[in-house]
Amino acid sequence: MCNLHQVELAKQYSDRILGIQNGELVLDLPTSQLITSALNHIYLCEREDS
């Protein structure tokens, strides 16, 4: 397991992407099924909570 906030790097080297928000797992997908809108939702919500 590796904690990265560099999405392109994570997609290049991982088999699976997990998204954790406010201490809860909100995304768990194989890298091949990852869509940009799912990541945008996580990161946009993160900014709104700041």
C-alpha positions in Angstrom: 0.0 0.0 0.0 1.2 3.5 -0.8 -0.4 6.8 -0.1 -0.3 9.1 -3.1 -2.0 12.3 -4.0 -0.5 12.2 -7.5 -3.3 10.5 -9.3 -1.4 9.9 -12.6 1.5 8.3 -10.8 -0.9 6.1 -8.8 -2.7 5.0 -11.9 0.6 4.2 -13.6 1.9 1.9 -10.8 -1.1 0.5 -9.0 -3.6 -2.3 -9.7 -6.3 -0.8 -7.4 -7.2 2.8 -6.3 -8.7 3.5 -2.9 -10.2 6.8 -1.9 -10.5 7.8 1.7 -12.4 10.8 2.8 -13.0 11.9 6.4 -11.6 8.6 7.5 -14.0 6.5 5.5 -13.4 4.4 2.4 -15.4 6.1 -0.4 -13.7 4.6 -3.5 -12.3 1.1 -4.2 -11.8 0.2 -7.8 -9.4 -1.5 -10.1 -7.2 1.1 -11.7 -8.6 0.1 -15.1 -12.1 1.0 -14.0 -11.2 4.4 -12.5 -13.0 7.3 -14.0 -12.0 11.0 -13.6 -15.4 12.0 -12.3 -15.0 9.7 -9.3 -11.7 11.3 -8.4 -13.0 14.8 -9.0 -15.8 14.1 -6.6 -13.4 13.1 -3.9 -11.0 16.0 -4.4 -13.7 18.7 -4.9 -15.4 17.6 -1.7 -12.1 17.7 0.1 -11.6 21.4 -1.0 -15.2 22.3 0.0 -14.6 20.9 3.5 -11.5 23.0 4.0 
